[in-house]
Amino acid sequence: MGASGALTAIRGEADLPRSIRRGPPITIGCECGEQRDLHYGERWTCETCGRTFDTRRIPLAEYAQLCRTQARFRWIPLAAAALVIASLIALVVLGRAFSGILLAAIAAMGWSTFGRPRWKRRYLKAIENRPSWNIKAE
């Protein structure tokens, strides 16, 4: 991966929303063959050839849209799991532990058989036309 000194954050990163700072990694490929995954707002200097790349050259609005899409689809499985866990806890408190375990098993089977494939198809369709940026070295 190289020295950590070659990777620097740009001034003003604090003014970016957390969803942007923690967004999906941006893969930067140098002409010499080196590759690095960066977050928005980071700057990278290739250790091999010395070229510098700045991820702030990506339009913020396009990257923010990609972050919103990923966040929306990240909440769906978490909400389903939270609902099952809440039901499981409620049934255990009511003295129906076996029913709770059975409910969790049926919910897990239903999610893996029907829910996840449908969710994945919708997610892949949503990011199908995601933007691609060609960042030139400075």
N, C-alpha and C positions, 0 to 999 in steps of 0.2 A: 504494500500500500504506500510506502514512502514515509517521509518525515512529516510529522504533524505541523511543522513550521511552514510547509508549502501551502497549507490550507488556512485561509484567513477569512474572518467575517468582515463585511463592509460596514463602514460607519452608517448609523441610522437603522441598523437591524432591529433595534428596540421599538421603532415606530411601526414595524410590521405586525399584523395580528398574529396571535399564536397559531391559528389554523394554517397560516402561510409558512411561518417559521418551522412548524412541525409537519408540513405537508409531505407528499410522496417525494422520494429522492429523484433527482434529475441526473441522468447519466450523461457525462461529458466524455467525448472521445477525442483525443488529440491525434493529429496527423501522423505522429511517430508510433502510434499504436497503444499508448497508455490510455486507460479509462479510469474514471472516478465517479462515484455517486455523491452528489452534493445536495444540500438543501437550498431553497431559494434564499438569495442574499449572500451566499458564500462565493468566494473567489478562490480559484485554484491555479497554482503555477506548476506546470509539468516539470517533474524532476529530471526527465531525460533531455528535453529540448529547450526548456525555459519559457515556453509560451504560457500566457496568462489568460484564463477564461473567467468571465463574470456572469453569474446566473441572473443578475438584475437586468440583463439585456432581454430577458423573456418578459413579454407584456404581463403585468401584474393581474389584469382582469382575466386573461386566459388561464393563468395558473390558478387563480382563485376559484374559477369555475370548476376546474379539475379537482381541487381540494373539496369543494362543496359536494360534488358528485360522489367522491370516495367516502366522505363523512356520512352522507345520506345512506349509502349502502352498508356502511359499517354498523349502523345502529340497528338494522333489521335483525340479524342473528342475535345481537346482544339483548334486544327487547324480547325475543322469543325465549331465550335462555332465562331471563329474569322472570318471565311469567311462569315458566315451569318450576323454577326454584321457589317462587312465592307460593305456588300451589302445593308443592311438596312440603314446605314448612307448615302451611296451614293444615294439611292433612295429618302431619306428624303431631302437631299440637292438639288436634281434635282426637287423637288416639287411633288414627287410621293409617299407621305407618306402612302396612302392606299395600294399601290403596295408593299411597303416595309414591312408593317405589314402582308399582305397576304403572302409574300415570307417567312417571319420569321415563320409564323404559319405552312405553308406547309413544310418548312425545319425541324421544330421541330417534326411534325408528321412523316415525312420520316425517321428522325433519330431514333425516338423511335420505329417505326414499323420495319424498315429494317436495319438501320445502327448499332444501339446498340446491337441487338441480334447477328449479324454477328461478330462485334468487340469482344463481350464477348466470343463467341465460340473460336475465334482465340486466345484470351488472355488466356483462360483456357487451351487450347491445348499447348500454349507456356510454361506455368508454370506447366504443368502436371507432368513432370519429374524433378521438381526442387529438389535440394539436401536437404537432411535432416541430421543434425549433432547431434551427441550424445556427449555433452560436459560433461566431468567428473569434479567433484569438485576438487579443488587443495588440 
